[in-house]
Amino acid sequence: MDWKTASSYYETRLTDALNIQRHAVNLANLPQAEVPEKLKQILVQEAQPARRQLERLKKREFRIAVVGLEKAGKSTFVNAWLECDLLPAKGGRCTFTTTQIYSVENESEQKLEVQAKTEDEFIKLLKELEKAKAQEDINTIHTNEITLKQVRKEGNRTFPFTRLEDIREPLKKYVADEKYAHAVLKARLYTNKLAQAEGIVFYDVPGLDSGLAKHVDEAQEMLSDCDAVILVQRFTSLREKELEIIKFTEQGDKNVTVADKLFVFLSRIDSLGSAEAMKTHIQEASQDWLKRANLPEHRIVSGSAGAYLLLNNIAGEQTKLEIGDANIIQSHLQRLTGIDDVEILKTDATGIPVIKEKIFNYINTERVAILKKRCEVSLNTIISTSEEIYRLVSKNHPENPEQAKLFAENNQRVLFLEWWNQKWLIMKADLQKYYDASVINKNLENLTLTSLTQIEKFRERYLQIVDQEMQKLRKETFAKKNTIFLANSNPEFDRMKANFAWREDLYNDISKLLANIARQLAVELQTEALNLVEYMTSLLWGSNQVKARLIENSESYFLSKLETSLTVLFLRFARPVAEVLIRGPVNSDTRNKIIKSLGVDIEIVDNYYTGEEPAYSVLKRYVKYGADLLFNPAIREQVLGVIEVGKSSSTNLKNGFMVEQEAVFFEVENDINAFEEYLRFAIFNAASFESFCIQELKGLVDGFREKEGTWTGVALNEWLQGNPLLLAEIPNHLKSQESNLEVSERLRQLSIALKSNIMENRGRTI
């Protein structure tokens, strides 16, 4: 296959492969596709040389870089190749920028294009020179500020020509004259003298050892984007900067070796002193290249481009001054080479026709094989890596949009439920910690007391309610005293009758008091329960389903149920105390009958009394003696074995006795006090309010834990509805419901590109 056919073939294949690469990278860029980073990097890295090769093929360019150190003779070499002393060659630096030489077929296409630097590019050059401390160049630029500014102002220029000699002066001006060259970015020369093959481009790159990073960057860029390299080498062994040429060539074209595309021209052999020195020079250079780059000997040509120009009467005046007298050079070459034939001496001995023949042979016979080697590696790597990405992603993602949507939804639900199972365990643990710490005062870590728990708050609130209700009871009861006493004073005060009448009214008020306490306790317990439900609601991200599922029917129904339960418990122990203390006076038949009818119920309270007054420690005993057990020293000592009397009543004692009305008031008042004492220090524990409270709250906790299936549905609904509190917790891959459709769409595009490539390449061979 000829070069033209091969170029077209690989242009198409590289275009297809890079299209596949683009779709594969787009797919790999999606995190949810879960493509290994290594595969993505392979595609990104392989695409760079493939794109560069494709651009050269599109332009039908075959780029040959002519590189070397400063004063190695690169420009002289190119002049000898063109058989025109065109590019400047002198003792100092003679090339300030890259000169590109394009092969054209017709004389009419020949031209010189000069591309001037922009102001930004010129400023960048100045900064680079300052950084490199290239003071000589900086001084030169300042000295020639006017002419350099004029070049930038003129901008890009084109010089058509027929003979190469016609553009020698403008080329010298813009490439080598320091008055103008620093303002030039590129020079492009189009000539039919370069090569017979179409699309050949020579790049005469400034020396790598110029000290300017710009020249190193230009060389690296060119070596990364060329098809062949001609290194013009002056010395036997490679210098440090010449070693960079090998490195840059390897980096830019890793699919072929340096030896595949490198040619070495050992220049200026006419400067050697003897045939033995020349032979040693060539032998050592060949061994060095074989060692460093496995470069075969036939890729190394020795000679002298300057001698070629001089002996073939092509050299200009400057070249003659640089190289010397033609007769002296001819005689010296004869001694070095042993060739007496002048025609052979001025051709083969100079090396120029030899290396041209090798380059043309490479262009005509070898470059198709190298192109194939270079492209096939890239093609295989890009396509096989893209196929691997397709294979990996297609395991988890279908291409069909409907299937993809269904798959995405199903897969997301599965992943969410997997996450939920772990979250549910954490929720149960958090709820238990909250319950232990805030309800029953159990610190799991060190079992020490913390702040008030819900149970302690419930007890504290109970005592506050009792205190409030008893204060209201006393106020209302004592306000009725005079009315009741007057009603029972016809014509004289009837102590017993007034006592019974007052107690009957008081008992009705106490019944209401007990109901009020039970009702308020129910409200308190409901509040604590709702606080617990609120915490459980927070565990499920504020879902309104939690309260609805835990509190049956409604809050009012829940409160009513609590009130009923608390009333039953409360009255079970508080009513007997009220019965025995309030219904009948001390030592009355009524009180004695009540004591007898209550039986053991009256004794149960004694087991729960926690107060400090011994007179109350046994309820039946206090009922029997009444206030005397508190204030009569003789009875206290006889019954209790205690001499000190209790705290005095609000009723005034008068010489050890009281008038009848005061006696009734004193008795009733102290029975009320006793009732309050039992409410405060016995009834709460006897009624097992704490156990009831714990039972109710624990019931809510247990109910929450038992409804795992319910909460699974609630969690799923909250997720599907986009609850922001839930979305803030879940992993990123679960936050979007539609993301995997994008994976499938990009997977489909990659599949189409791969299948299209297979169809188009079926039967296509090279």
PyMOL commands that set and color helices and strands:
alter all, ss='L'
color gray80, all
select helices_A, chain A and resi 3-28+31-33+37-58+74-82+107-109+119-131+135-143+145-154+164-175+181-183+213-224+240-252+258-261+269-271+275-293+297-299+305-311+317-323+326-337+342-345+348-350+352-394+401-438+454-487+495-539+545-550+555-582+589-598+601-608+614-616+619-625+628-631+633-640+660-686+689-706+708-720+724-727+732-734+739-761
alter helices_A, ss='H'
color red, helices_A
select strands_A, chain A and resi 62-67+99-103+111-116+157-160+184-191+200-204+228-233+262-266+300-302
alter strands_A, ss='S'
color yellow, strands_A
deselect
rebuild
show_as cartoon
